[in-house]
């Protein structure tokens, strides 16, 4: 059954948003950003919710380090950013049960201050535990937000208007949450047109951490997700970074896992080169990239060749 919310219920739900004004969450704003940056409006909406969720996680930020593809976007020029679906973190808390308790305490705080609510028995604004991956050490949560574009999801046997964001927190990396933690404002392309009520300052993985992580993510050739990782490497390696720190992190990971750090870089470079032959598929990925990035993707093969060379240069 499809559940419809009344005007009062929709108003209550939108009143839980702290970072954004009501007029900034209108479809007209998302479409304005689509015209300027070339990313579909419904994907642009996700970036607004990322900002809001990061704000809600601030009480735990001393234990968390923002990482992954969404974190990458916070470092690069708005015109080269891309849409991203998930929020990924490392944590300094090694015990998953201890982390889960802190998340539960946070849920209680969000409920007390009216940020986490239930509308017709459908929870919004809670960090809902979904699963634990013992191999990777990742706890997977879902954070349900309103949808301004009529997207529906199935909840407790009903279809409800909502957009859920996956929040993944890795406990296994507590031994090395970041080679260098950078406490900085979150900066997404949407902020060029929609200024948040409050600056969200959150611990980020450094550019060096992100490059090392993306090298690790691209050491295998499989999966469509690798287009995102290859693109992220393409833009990250054009930024100023300390190559020694990248190599130090790869060496620490290699020592921990019994690998050869140089082989990790060569494998990543080989993957990037292999993806350079898939230019037609990359054009499909371009729909989620801002206009400057779309121009990069037009020369996908050349861009991949340059990126592979930079990965190998970092090895030297």
N, C-alpha and C positions, 0 to 999 in steps of 0.2 A: 504494500500500500504506500502511496506517496503522501507524505505529510506536508501540508501547507501552513506557513506561519502567518499570523495576523500582523497588521501594521505595528501594533504595540510590541509584539514579540520580536519583530525585525529591528525595531528601534532599540529595544532592550539589548539585543545581541550586538548591535553596532556601538552601543554605549560602553561596551567592555573594552573597546580599542583605545589605547592610551596614546600611542605615538602619532596617530594620524587624525586629522579633522574629518568630519563627516563628508564635506565637499570634496576632499582629496580621494575619497573611496568611491567616487561616482564613475560610472562607465565612461563618461566624457573625458575624465582625466586619463584613464587607461588608454583610451583611443588616441588622445593627444600624444601620449608617449609612444604609441604604436606608429603614428605618422612620423615622429621625429627620429625614432631609433630603429624602426623596422621590425620590432618583435611583436608578435600577436598580443592583443590586449589581455587575453585570459592568462598568458604566461607572465605578462607584466604584473598582473594582480598578485601572483605568487611572491614577487620580490617585496611587495608591501607587507605581506604576512611574514616573510622572513625577518624583516626589521622588527616587527611587533613581537615575534617569538624570542628573538635575541634580547629584547628589552625584558621580557618576562623571565628569562634565564639569568638576569643580572645577579640575583641573590646567590647564585652558585658559581659565578664567574671566577672566583679564586681557585676553583677546582677544575675548571674547564679551559681548553684551548680550541678555538675555532679553527677548522681545517677544511680540506676538500674543495670541490669545484665552486661552491658558493663563496667560500672564503677568498678564493683566487680573485673573484670579481671585485672585491673590496680594495684591491691594490691597483687595478689597471684603469686606463682611460675609459670613461663612460662609453665612448663610441666603439670600443672593442670588447665590451662586456657581453656576456651571454646570459640567458635565462637558466635557472637551475632549480631543481625540484626539491632537493633534500638539504638538511642542515646536519653537518658532521662535526664531531668533536673528539678530541682525546681528553682524558681526565687523569688527574694525579691520584685518584682513588683506585687502588688495585682491587679491592674487594667489591664485586658486583652487588652484593646484598647491602653493603654500606651506601653505595651510590643509589640504589633503588629506594632506600629509606630517605635519603636526602630529596629525591624527586617527589616522593610521597609527601614529605613535609612542605615542599614547594607547592604542590597541588592544594594543600590545605590553606596555605597563605593566599594563593590565587582565589580560592573559593571565598575566603573571609573578606577579601577586599572587592569581591564582585566581578573579578576578571574571568574566573571560571564559573560557568553557569549551566543549568539544564533548562532547555526549552522543549516542552512536551516530552520530557524524559530523555532527550538527546543531549549528551554532554558536549559542551564547547569550551575550549580554553584550558582543558586539562592535558597533562602529559600522560597519555594512556599507554601502559606497557603492552607491547605486542609479542615480543619474543627475545630470546637470548641466544646468540650464536657462540657456542663454547669454543669453536675452532678459532674464530677471529677475535673473540673476546668482546663482541659488540652487543650492547643492549639497544633494542629497537623500540622506539616510542612513536605514537601518532599524536599529533596536535591538531585538533579540528577547529577550523576557522569558518566564518561565513563565506559564501560564494556570491559575488556580485554579477555573475554571468550565468546563473541558473544551472550550475553543475550540481549533480546529485550523486550521493553515495549511499550504499546500503548499510543501515545501522539498526541493530536489534529488530530485524525483520521488516524494516520500512525504508523507503527511499526518502532521503532528506536533502535539502539544499545545503551543501557544505563543500569545503575544499580542505582536505587533510594534508598536512605537511609531515613527512617522515623525519624524525630526529634520531640520529644514531650516535651513541657515545661508546667509545672504545676504552675498556679498562685494561686490556692486555698491553697497551702502550704506556702504562703508567711509569714504566722505567725510563721512558724518553718521550714525554708528551710533546716536546719541541726542542730542537737544538738551540733555538733562540725565540723566546716568546716576545711578541710585540703588542703592547697595549695601545690601541689606536681606535679612532672612530670607525664605525662601519660605514662604508661609502658605496652605495649602489647607484646605477644610472638614473633611477627614478627620482633621486634627490635633486637632479638638475631642474625639475619642474615642480616637485612636491617636497617642500621643506618640512621635515618632521618637527613635531612640537619640542622634542628633546633629542639631543645628540646621544647616540648609543655607543658607549666606549666599552670595547670588549677585548679580551686577550686573543690575539690572532697568532696562528702559525706564521713564521717569517717567510719571506719570499724564498729563502734558501730551503726551509722545511718543505714548502709547497713544491719546489722543483724536485727535490729528492723523492717526495711522495709520488709525484707524477711519473718520475722515472721508474719507480717500483710498480706503479699501476700499468705501465706500458711495456713491461718486460715480456708480456705474453701477447700474441697476435690476435687472440679471439675476442669476440664481443663487439656489438655496435657501440657500447658505452665508450669504447676506446677513442671514438671520434672526439668526444668531449675532452678526454685526457690529452690527446695529441694537440688539439687546439689550445688547451690551457698551457701546455709546454711551449707552444709556438709564441704565445704572448708573454709568458713569464720570462723566457730567455731573452726577450728584448728589453727587460728592465735592468736596472743596476742591481747587482747581487754579488755576494762574496762566494766565489767558486770553492774556496777552501772549506767553508762551512758546509756546502753541499756535499763535498767529498767526505768530510768528517762524519756527517750523518749517515751516508751510504756505507761507510766503513763500519760504523757502530752497528747498523742493521745487519750487515754481512757477517760480522763477528757473532752476533746474537743468533743468526739463522744458519751459520756454517756455509755462507756463500762467498763468492769472490766479487768485491765491489766493482772491479773493472768489467767483469762479465755482465753485471747488472746494467751498466751503462751501454755496453755493446748490444745487449739484448733489446734495450729500450730504443736505441738508434735503429736497429733492424726493424722493429715494429713500426716506428715512425716512417721509415722508408717504404715498408710494405703498404702502409695506409696511403702513401703518396700516389699509389697506383689506383686508388679508389675515389678519384675525383668526382665522378658522377654521384656516388653515394654522399660525398661530402656536401654537395649542393643541397641535398635534402636537409642535412643538419644545419645549413646556413639560415634556415627560417627562425632559429632560436638565438641568433647572433645579431648584435647591433650592426649598424651600417658600415662602420669601419672594418669590423670583422668580416662582413660579407665580401668586402673588397679583397681581404686576405685570402678568403676561401676561393675566390675566382682563380688565384694562382696557387691552388692547393698543392700540386706536385712540387713546385719550386719551393714553397714554404716548408714542406716536409723535408726536402733535401737540406735546406738551411738549418732547420731545427735539429736534424740528425747530426749534422756537423758540429753544432754547438754542444750537443750532448757529449760527443766524443772529445771535443776540445776540453770540456770540464774534467775529463779523465786524465788529461796530460799534466 
